[in-house]
Amino acid sequence: MVIIKSKKEIGIMREGGKVLAEIMQQIGKAIFPGQNTASLDKLAARLVFANGGESVFKNFGKESGNPYPGNICASFNSEIVHGIPDKDKKIQPGDLLKIDIGMRYKGLITDMARTFLVEPVSQDAKKIAEAVEQSFWEGVKKIKAGAQLSEYSRAVQKFVEGQGFSVVRNLVGHGVGRELHEDPYVPNYYDKKDSELCLKAGMTLALEPMINAGSFHNVLEKNGWVFKTKDGQLSAHYENTILVTKDGAEVLTVF
């Protein structure tokens, strides 16, 4: 069931989104060669707590017996999502590092991700990082009350494939707010088999294009969390929590 948020809930998510964006900015400043991702995870936890928030990734999935161990996801290069922070995983020059973070703030959740380039990087890395961010904004142009959700999916896919990249198929965006994952699921590609959904004002969605330099096919590592490109090529990720309005979309997780 798709949840329409109240004015009070929207106000809280708007406030929480700004806080989360500031936290992401601080994490970005701590990304440099030699730094390890466990340190980034600890920094994120401190910042979330200091701002009155609560990590929603830590111990996610515990009912399955395989809880996620980090406060953030830190995915390198060919890792698409869910990279696990580790003191032995150090950032190197040339890395493409994706940071994903979710926070519960005053009872409501916002979620965002960014792809960071650790200079000096290749032109290929720059191109895919720019493309994934732009694909989000191309998709957001189609979001407004009364529009079909598939208009977003078509726009993202068209842009990504026009840049020579592929859209990951088995990992998608989602509703967000009262829970981390709410209805609807939001694919970044169009599939005519998917049922159409008419967007309504008050919906809050986590829109998150994930794109690969090569094939969209991927594999899941034995830890049950980390998805990697099957062909070992680069992947990039960009995510914001947005609010559907009658006139368009308000992006809540921007600094």
N, C-alpha and C positions, 0 to 999 in steps of 0.2 A: 504494500500500500504506500503510495506517495504521500508524504507528509507536507502539508502547507504550514509554514511557520507563522506564528503570531507576530504582531508589531514588536512586542517585548522581546521575543526570541530573536528576531531580526536585529534589533538593537544590540543585543548581547553578542551575536555572531559578528556583527560589524566591528564591535570593539575588540573581540577576541582575534579577529582576522588581522587587524592592524598590529596587535601585540605579536602575533605569530610571524608576521612579515618582518618586524623589527628583529625578532629572534633569528630568523633565517639570515638577515643581513649580518648579524654578529657572527653567526657560524661561518658565513662566507669569508669574513675577514680573517678567520682562523685557519683557512685552507691554504697550506703552503708546503713545499717539498720538505720531507722529513717528519711532518706531523702524522700521527697515526689516527685512525678513525675512532678508536675507543676514547681518545681525548676529546674529539668532536662530540661524541655521544654524551660524555660527562658534562661538557659545556652546555649542550642543549638541555640536559636535565636540570642543571643549575638555573639556567635562564627561565625555563618554563616555571619552575617552582618559585623563583624570585618574583615573577609577574602574576602569581596567584593561580597558575594553571596546573594541569595534571597531564602527564604523558599518556597517550592512548595507544601507542604502539607497544610499550613495555608489557610483556605477558599476554599480548593479544593471541588468541587461539589456544589458551591454556586448557580449555575443555577438550581439546583434541589430544592432549598429552604432549604437544610440541609447541610450547609458548614461544613467541618471538622474544629474543633476549635483549633487544636494544630499545632506546628511546627514539632513535632515528633509523632510517635506512640509508646506508652509504654504499652506493653501487659504482664500481669502477668499470670504465671502458666497455667491454662486451657484456657486463652484467646489466640487465634491463631494469630490474627492481629488486627490492628486499635484501640488498647487500647488508650483511651483518657486521656491525662495528667490531673491530678487533685491534688489540694493541700491536699485533704483528703485521697489520696491513698498513704500510706507510705510503703516504702520498709521494709520487714521483713527478718530476718535470715531464710534461706532455700528457699527463693523465686527464681524462674526462671523468669527472666525479659527480654523481647524482645524489643529492640529499633530499630525502622525503621526511616530513615531520607532521605529526598531528597533535593537537592539544585540545583538551577539554577545559573550557574557561567559563566559570559561572554556570556550569551544567551543560554547556553546548560545545560542539566540536567543530573546529575548522581544520583543514588539511591542505598542504601545499608541497610542491617539489620544485627544485631548480637543478639545472645542469651547470656545473662550474668547470672552467677550463684552467688547467694548471700550466701556465706558460713556461717554456715555449711549446706551443701545440701545433699540430699539423693543420693544413688548410682543410683537410677532410673533417677533422674534429670541429673546427670553427663552423664549417658549413652545416653540419648536422645539428649543432647546438643552436645556431640561428634559425634553422628550419623548424625545429620542434617548438621553439617559442613563438615563431610567427604563425605556425599552424594553429596554435591555441587561439590567437587573436583573430585569425580568419574564421574559426569556428564560432567564436563568441559573437561575431557580427550577426549570426543567424539566430541567436537566442533572444526570445521575447515571448511574452504571453500570447498564446494563440498560434505560435509557430509549432511545427513538428520537430521533435527531437532529432529525427533523421536528417534535417537540414544542417544541423551542426555536424553530424557524422560525415555527410557527403562533402561538406566544405573542408574539413580537416583532411580527409583522404585525398581529395582532388589536389590540394596544395602540396601535401607530402609527396605524393607520387609524381607530381609535376616537377619536384626538386630532385627526383631520382632516388628517393628513399621508399621504404615500405612501412606500413602501419602494423603494429603488433595486433593480433586478432584475439588471442585468448586472455588478454589483460585489458580491463576497461575502467572507465570512470564510474561514478556512483553518486547517489544521493548522500547527503551528509547533514549532521546537525545534532539530533538527539542521540544518534548512534554514529559510529564511524562509517559503516556501510548500510545505507538505506536504499529503498527503491527510489528511482529506477536505476538499472545499470545503463551506462552511457558508452556505447562503442565509439571508437574513433574512425570507423569505417562503415560503409553502408552495406547492409545485407537485407535484401527484400523479404527474407524469411522472418525478420524481426517485426513484431507488431508495432504499429505507429503509436506514438504518445504525443498528445497535445500539451504543450507547456502551459503552466498557469503561474500567475504572479504569486510570489511567496514560496516557490520551490527553491531549495538550496542544493546546489550540485557541486561535486568535486570533478572538474573537467581536467583530464590528464592525458594528453597525447603521449604515446610511447612509440618511438620510431627507430628503425634499424637501417644501417648503411647497406646491408645486403638483404637476405631473405627475411620475411617476417617470422619464420619458424624459430622456435626456441626450445630450450631444455630446462628441466628443473633439477637442481643439484640434490644430492643425497640428503642434505640437511632439511629438505622439505620447504625451503623458503626462497632461495636465490634462483631467479630465472636468468638465463644467459642466452645470447644469440647462438643458434645451432652452428652457424658458420664461423663464429669467432670474431665477427666484425663489430664495429662500434654501434652503440645504442644510446639514445638520448631521451630525456623525460622532462616534462614541464607541466606543472599542475597549479591550479588556483581553485579556491572555493568561491562560487559565484551565487548571486541572488537573481532569480528571474523577476523582472518587473514588467509592467504593461508596455513600456517603451523599449526595453532591451535587457541588458544584463549589467548588474553592478558587481565588479570584482572586489571581493572582501579582503583578500590576502595580498594587498599591495602596500609597499612602504610609502 
